[in-house]
Amino acid sequence: MAIKTLLKLNGEDFTGMILTPFKIGRPKLWGDDTGRLMSGEMTGTLKGIFPKLTVIFAPKNESDLEKLCNILDTAWQTIEYYNPIQHKVVQLGTYTNDYEVSIINAVPFFDDVTVSFIATKREVKT
């Protein structure tokens, strides 16, 4: 099966701007009752899995970079990505970590931009 769209941000396809592979982390959030007992046994309540996508963008020009930064500078994003567990494109509400734009002395005068998109809600299995 060929995957045509790997990643959309706020409804816009960014597949052509990302370097692959991009990483899909599956961080688990555990409840307050979680920990090791003196017996060495681990107990606790799994609250959910909050996907985290780490993506390297390679903007081709200043216009691409500006479009990307404008989205990354917002508090929240809607991301659509191919989920290999569900075998389909899924939508996820996210926020982003800090990111940096490296300025270089050759055209296009900036380097790739790496950013992590972190889910605002736990993953719901369908």
Helices and strands as residue ranges (DSSP letters): E 7-9, E 12-13, G 15-17, E 18-25, E 28-30, E 35-36, E 42-43, E 46-49, E 52-57, H 62-72, E 77-83, E 88-96, E 113-119
